[in-house]
Amino acid sequence: MLNWAVALAFTLLGAALVLYSWRLLYGPTLPDRIVALDTLYLNAVALLVLIGIHFDSTLYFEVALFIALLGFISTVALCRFVSRGRLFE
């Protein structure tokens, strides 16, 4: 049962990655592209956690945590740059 659920989750996350990549490349506005980029890194984190479950390895969970931290910081920095035109005051 777990193998079936993992296979289904891989398929759905792969489809989500493709759709959000499309939105990132062809988004009509800049906020759409920022949201797509944010969602892409969240899906990448979910994919790494799923790979960690599949291979029964804790290394993937640590990498997922690191990517989540970097993704949050980069999203905040990108939104600040778009709204103010600069990162630092």
N, C-alpha and C positions, 0 to 999 in steps of 0.2 A: 504494500500500500504506500509506503514511504517513497519507493522508487517511482511509482506512478505520479505522486504529488510533486516530486522534484522535477520530473520530466515535464509536467504541465507548467510548473513555475518557470523553468528555463524557456519554454516556448513563449509564454506570455511576457516575460521580461525582455526576451529578444525582440518581440513585436513592439513593445513599448519603446525600446531603444531605437528601433528603426523609425517609428513615428515621431519621436521627439527630435531625432536627428534631422528629419525632414523639416520640422518646425524651426529648428535652429538655423538651417540653411536658407529657408524660404519664408521666414516669418514676415508678416507685413510691417510690424513695428519693432522698435528696439526693446520695449518691455516684453513682448512675446518671445523674443530671442533670449532674453535674460531668464525668463521663467523656464524656457526649454532647456537652457544650460543647467539651471538649478535642478531640474527634474532628471536630467541625464546623469548628473553625478549621484543623485539619490538612487536611481536605478542601477548604477554601477556598484554602489555600496550593497544594495540588495542582492545583486548578482554575485558579488564576492562572498557574502554570507551564505548564499545558496551553494556555492562551490565548496565552501568550508563544511557545510552539512554533508554534501555529497561525498567528499573525500575524507571526512572525519579528521580535519586538521584545524588546529587553533591559529595557525599562521595567517590564514585568510581573514579571520576575525580581527586580528590586529591591523592588518593592511586596510580593511574596511573602516576601522575606527580612524585611522590616520587620514584616509581619503575623505571621510565625512568631516573631519576637522578642517582640512584644507579647503574643501568645498564650501563650508560655511563662511570661512574667512574671505575666500575669493568672491562669494556672492555679495557679502557686505561691502567689500572694497569696490566691486563693479557698480553696485547701486549708488554708492556714495560718489563715485566718479561721474556717473551719468547725471545725477541730480545736481552736483555742485560744480562739476567741471575740473575738479582736482581731488587728489586723495588726502593730502596733508594741508593743514591750515597755516 
